[in-house]
Amino acid sequence: MVASRVGGLQELFEEAGCGQLVPPGDPVALADAIEKIVSAAEVRRSYEEQGRRYANEVASPTEVSRKTMEVYREVCGVDTAAEIL
C-alpha cells in the first residue's frame, strides 16, 4: 500500500510494516513510492506478506474481540465476559 501520512495511517503502517507513507500533498513522493512498489517484486512481496500477517494475527475479528473484552474486563473490574454482558 501507498498512503499519505495523515490521521492514524502512520501508526498502522509502522505497526503492520506493509507499505510506504508519503507526505500529504506531495505527488512526486507518491509517484516515487508507487514506482518503487511496482518495480521491486521483492519489496512488494514483503509488504504483501506483512499485510497478510497483520490482518490475520493482529486485526482479525477474533483478535480484535479478544482485545476489546480485555479492555472491558480491565475497566469494569470483572473476570468473565458473562459478567460484562
N, C-alpha and C positions, 0 to 999 in steps of 0.2 A: 504494500500500500504506500501511497504517497499522499500526504496531507499537510495542510498549513498548521503551524504551531499556534493553535487557538484553543480556548476552552480547556477541556480535560484531555485533549488528544495527546499532549506531550507525556503526561503520566502513563496513559495507556500504551503508547508506543515504547516508552522506556521499559515498562514492565513486560510487555509482550515481546519486544525486540523483533517486530515483524514489518518494519518499513522505514521510510525516510520522512522526516519532518522538514519543512521548509518555512522560511519566514512568510507571514501573510503579505499579500500584495507584491510578491516577487516572482513574476512569471519566468524569469531566467533560471532562478533556483528550482522552480517547479519543473521546467523543461529538463534541466540537468538531472534531477532526481529520477524523473521518468525514464530518461535515456539510459541512466545507469542500470536501472532495474531491467529494462527491456533488453539491453545489450549484454548483460552479465548473468548468464544462466545460473552460475553458482550462487551469486548473491540472491537472485530471485528464488531459487530452491531453498536457501537458508531462511529467507523471510516466510516462505510458504510453510515450511516445517515449524518454525517458531509460532506462526499464527495458528496453525492447526493444534499444536501442543497447548497453547494458551487457551484456545476455545474449548478444548476437550478437558483440560485439567483445572484451569483456574476459573473460566467463565461458563462452565457447563451449568445447566439448570440445577443439577444435584448439588454441585459445589456452592453455587450462589445461595440455594436454600439452606444448606448446612451453615454457611457463614451468617446468614440472616438470623437463623434460630439461635446461633451462638450469641449474637448481639442481644437478641430479645432476652435470653436467659440471664445474661450479664446485667442488663438494665433492670429487668423485673426481679432479679434475685431468686429465680426458680431453677429447679434441676431438670424438669421434663417439659417437652413440648405440650403435653396434655394440660399441664398447669397454666400454660400461656394461653392456649385456645379456650 
